[in-house]
Amino acid sequence: MITDFDPKTTTGIEASRIAQRDVARRDERVFAIEADLGDCWGLAFAAEFPDRYRDFGIAEASAVGAAAGLAMHGKRPVLNTFGSFAIMRAAEQVRLDICYNNVPVVIAAMFTGVAAGFSGPTHHTVEDLAIARALPNMTVLAPADAASTYQATVAALAHDGPVYIRLGVEPGKPVYSVGEPFVIGKGTVLRPGRDLTIVACGLTIVPNVLEAADRLAAQGVDVRVIDMPSIKPIDQELLIAAARETAAVITVEEHSTIGGLGGAVAEVLGEHAPVPVRMLGLPDAFSKHVCSYDDQLAAAGLDPISITTAVLAFRSTAVRVPRSRS
Amino acid sequence: MIADDPLVDLRTTALALRRHVVHLAADSPGAHVGGSMSVVEILTALYFGDVLRIDPADPAADDRDYLIFSKGHSSAAFYAALAERGFFPVAELDTYKRPGSRLAGHPHRGIPGVELATGSLGHGLPVGVGLAIAGKHDRSRYRVFVILGDGECQEGSVWEAAMAAAHYRLDNLVAIVDRNGIQEDGPTEEIMALEPFAAKWEAFGWSVRDVDGHDIGALLNAMGTLPAVDSRPTVIIARTVKGKGLSLSENTHAWHYGKLTADQKATALAELAS
């Protein structure tokens, strides 16, 4: 049973929490592991399952290690904390306790990207995809909206291995309907197109890309939009087909352009279907701007208008448009 | 009281483990001799003194005691104990660190009897806390034993986990610290002082047993009635000698890691003949 939620106003964090609670109702193995951020939508789980809710305080090494220990004895723990604290503060615990021992811990990574706009770089998480996907045995997910995040959490809890899920913080516009299936390793063509392919991931970003696609269509550019929530394993088949059927690929993500979705896509296409690739994402720098989430995204060129402009520029400079279609 | 005869047998077992360590340190690229020799009686008591409720024929039994060997670098002694206890053939010890062997320098879960991959220090106790919480939740009878090095206790994660263990009243968790006083760079008290060590654990909410870590009878007494105090995790501080048993390796950090020459091996085996 899916607890009813409004995908327009529900954050990724909240959707994941609802999914954790729904799965916990039918699966006694599910535990919530906290590091003093349980008040980020975790209190309903705590109230319903006090015996399966364990807060380790401000001590991420302890929390990650204990999650691994619970998983070793057959539990299905979800570690709920900020992405940077899990994957960077406790990086070696994630690498060894979870990934090397290959135990099914789900890291529900809150406050990823620059969603904590005003908070500054200590609370931005812009390197996590690069780190997480370099870890053997780790599955890496970045769903596009609340509905997808719910399903991704359910899929992660059913997966027999470590999973890192990116949850952002803002609700973002809905892309999917509640209950649509989520399959690890699969991307989704959200919009068909022949001229160029945009591959995107994550809350806020995928809706922004869809809006950019509308703007591009109005200017006669027919872009294919692929949502790629499964960064690892990535949907190679879908990417290769898109590269062969369209002239070029542009990636969009709320992550450093080093090692994230763009890197993952380029690795596949470079080997199997070389086409011009452009990566839109966050610069290789700590943000110096004290500003809102929207302004952070705009400063990085990740708002719909900037994405539209970047696609047009990429198309005009890097892509030789076949004469038969121009 | 523990009868004399079993202790004689256990001392013989300890001697056999030390001889294995000598072979492994001489016939492989090298081994962590100092920490392997100091932990021998701790492993002997746990594996051969009827402390651990384990069955090598059923190493994944749901209610087994967990032993996490957090000072994974002392694998020579750990593997010797697992082999002698029957988790894998004793002859396999000859493959230690050889190409194609599963007996890597640091333990991993592909080796029968190894619960957790260790080697990077400070990982065992947090994982042990998770296992102990699972056991409490399931009302299982199993206990979780974690063997730590003393230098390892300079890692902050050990104290994060120590705090959590007391907070969650994990009296099914037992830490055993091989307090040999010497880490890779020298004496712990010169490199980064740990004392007052027992007081630190007490302050973190643990009940402390301080024993001679080479006295098997004392170790068995400390491990025999657990928890030491209800609702509290127990730490056994086992006072040991780094490199115990060999004149060349006792009380020095020079043999924290090394490869024994043929002459050193012969001398060592002679010293461990009885």
Chai-1 contact restraints between the chains, C-beta under 6 A:
chainA,res_idxA,chainB,res_idxB,connection_type,confidence,min_distance_angstrom,max_distance_angstrom,comment,restraint_id
A,F56,B,A164,contact,1.0,0.0,6.0,A-B,restraint_1
A,A59,B,E160,contact,1.0,0.0,6.0,A-B,restraint_2
A,A61,B,S157,contact,1.0,0.0,6.0,A-B,restraint_3
A,A61,B,E160,contact,1.0,0.0,6.0,A-B,restraint_4
A,S62,B,P126,contact,1.0,0.0,6.0,A-B,restraint_5
A,S62,B,E160,contact,1.0,0.0,6.0,A-B,restraint_6
A,S62,B,A161,contact,1.0,0.0,6.0,A-B,restraint_7
A,S62,B,A164,contact,1.0,0.0,6.0,A-B,restraint_8
A,G65,B,P126,contact,1.0,0.0,6.0,A-B,restraint_9
A,G65,B,V127,contact,1.0,0.0,6.0,A-B,restraint_10
A,A66,B,P126,contact,1.0,0.0,6.0,A-B,restraint_11
A,A66,B,V129,contact,1.0,0.0,6.0,A-B,restraint_12
A,A66,B,G130,contact,1.0,0.0,6.0,A-B,restraint_13
A,A68,B,V127,contact,1.0,0.0,6.0,A-B,restraint_14
A,G69,B,V127,contact,1.0,0.0,6.0,A-B,restraint_15
A,G69,B,G130,contact,1.0,0.0,6.0,A-B,restraint_16
A,G69,B,L131,contact,1.0,0.0,6.0,A-B,restraint_17
A,L70,B,G130,contact,1.0,0.0,6.0,A-B,restraint_18
A,L70,B,A134,contact,1.0,0.0,6.0,A-B,restraint_19
A,H73,B,L131,contact,1.0,0.0,6.0,A-B,restraint_20
A,H73,B,A134,contact,1.0,0.0,6.0,A-B,restraint_21
A,K75,B,A134,contact,1.0,0.0,6.0,A-B,restraint_22
A,L96,B,S120,contact,1.0,0.0,6.0,A-B,restraint_23
A,L96,B,H123,contact,1.0,0.0,6.0,A-B,restraint_24
A,D97,B,H123,contact,1.0,0.0,6.0,A-B,restraint_25
A,D97,B,V127,contact,1.0,0.0,6.0,A-B,restraint_26
A,Y100,B,A117,contact,1.0,0.0,6.0,A-B,restraint_27
A,N101,B,A117,contact,1.0,0.0,6.0,A-B,restraint_28
